[in-house]
Amino acid sequence: MAVNVTPLHDRVLVRRLEEKETVKGGIIIPDTAKEKPQEGEVIAVGAGRIEKGQRVPLDVKAGDRILFGKYSGNEIKIDDEEFLILKEDEILAKLSGAAKAAGGKK
């Protein structure tokens, strides 16, 4: 699915990555008891902020996996899919290839 949204300046469009339905013991956690994940995939990025007349590009790009704060950003809905718009300052970390593999196993 192509998203026709381009964030402005130092903002980033993120799709939350869903957590697994079960834990090690096989217990299924209902949706009402789940917390929203704090990990996501960058879908689109803005051109960057302007400092001293120069444009400073963002440190993340589309396709990167990131971690962000629990109450960060603004939730939006596009074509019945939920996204998050964050400022670059609200991104806590960018996950590398090794962290992605380790984070996927529980």
Secondary structure, DSSP 8 states (H G I E B T S, - for coil): --------TTEEEEEE----SB-TT--B--GGG----SEEEEEEE-S-EEETTEEE--S--TT-EEEE-TT-SEEEEETTEEEEEEEGGGEEEEE-HHHHHHHH--
